[in-house]
């Protein structure tokens, strides 16, 4: 509905801004204005001002500015029509009369809502009856309390063909209404209509005003397909615009400034019961622009929870492409990958709310997700592949429509590429596995664990690192199966140990570290494994320890793999120019000296069986040492000056 300026001005005239704002902000008079602490940012010194005469508020800490309608929208997550209706009621200003067509549409929609509300009540009654005993047992078996079941109005759809239809027709609803509401199905072959939901646990889906507009239903029979069934698209229910639990989560999300997004309603219900009242779900749909706008009404950076398996990674990768075009200042998303095979419901029940909170705390920013996805998309060990990597990133940046956000993404990516191609010198000798893109050595605002000073690894050392990583973190094989399989270990015994460990994990994907170690020790590889544990310097690396955080393990293992694969190309570029180095200009020589230093700073070196390559590398090192000692006029030509 459109509102006239005169109507909105009348509401503004009757409700001073300070009156509306003071419900959430403690205001103090400061001359002609009011001041208080910002409701949008945590602060100790008031930066939030209200001016009743001019009819606006302004927050200097966040830059937010607006009138009474904007304030209610930003602090309570209401849409503009909802805010107008709320404040007009408080001001005693009658809402404008709708046109006849609009009134007919509203009446029809209300009729459908009445049918859906009646269905919800019938389902609730059925759950409490003898027929619903199995459904109630299933809900309680999922750990849901009677209070939670009642709060979410969980019910039971009986198994008969038309039990719901018959009951609603007796209440005066018509068959066309039930069809329009998505409660019954009309076969194409002319047979009678029948209930859509049968022998299922039902969960009402509410709109922003807590009205029933659809249902989600979980099959109780193990043979029933699909396992989860939602209402079809109707005049009330648009799945692509719907966020489950929006109305319940609104207050908590605003109070905490945080929002948790899951894939299904059972996860939301379990999290709500565990104390996470700020959880919503997208009902399994790919993120739409409308859904993202709704999520941003509740929090500026919602955390999206994904399963930690390949399917979860793929879903997150798809979400990135949908999110980039709609990003704007101060609004983004973060990603939390849960343990493989566990959804939020599983994790809360098995490990408790604190474990789930830890995963939320370590959620990955969208920019990190973009970088990780593209780093894993292919090798970057040749100039052409590195160019393709940069081209993919550039193409993604063009998808960001907001100019300011796009520019900041471009700067961030540029810095990361600089760090990737031109690594910073090590802070101390041997500390070669620092985090890319963060010169301070910090990640997400925290100081990384202290790493032992280690010598740069040879090919044998690299094989040792991969082997120890796999033994201490067996889950790495699922994430890096192709990369680990392509590792070439020159030592036959070490190669056999790595192969045996990979085979054991492949045969039993859920194998624990302890079981894997026992299996390997019982075989011919036990002595070598123990020697690696007790004698190898690499066993002291922080991310190789069994207690290392999963994210740290994954990030550093990824970095080691990619840098090891990229190093031969960089080394070859240097060695191939060893013969012509003496004829270079001063600037060319300096560039090659920097390149040689950068390769050294990676801290990785590879032994090679190519005698020609070894000779070329040695000639380069000898030439470089000689030229560094020679005067500029001997051995290098000066730059020509025009």
Protein Blocks (a to p, Z undefined) as FASTA:
>chain_A
ZZdfklmmmmmmmmcfklmmmmmpccddehjbccdddfkbccfbdcbdcdfknopacdfk
nopacdfklmmmmmnopafklmmmmmmmmnopacddddfklmmmmmmmmmmmmmmmmmmm
mmmmmmmmmklmmmmmmmmmnopafklmmmnopacddfbfklmmmmmmmnopafklmmmn
opaccdfkopacddfbgciacdddddfkopafbdcdddfbfkbccfbdcddddfklcfkl
ccehklmmmmmmmmnopacddfbfklmmmmmmnopakbcceehpacdfklmmmmmmmomb
dcddddfbfklmmmmmmmmmmmmmmgcehiacddddddehiafklmmmmnojklmmmmmm
mpccfklmmmmmmmmnpcckbfklmmmmmmmmmmmmmmpmblklmmmmmmmmmmmmmmmm
mccddfbghiambcehianopaehiacddddddddddfklmmmmmmmmmmmmmmlmmmmm
mmmmmpccfblklmmmmmmmmmmmmmmmmbcfklmmmmmmmmmklmmmmmmmmmmmklmp
mklpmklcfklmmmmmmmmmmmmmmmmmmmmmmmmmmmmmmmpcfklmmmmmmmmmmmmm
nopacddfblklmmmmmmmmmmmmmmmmpcfkgopacdddZZ
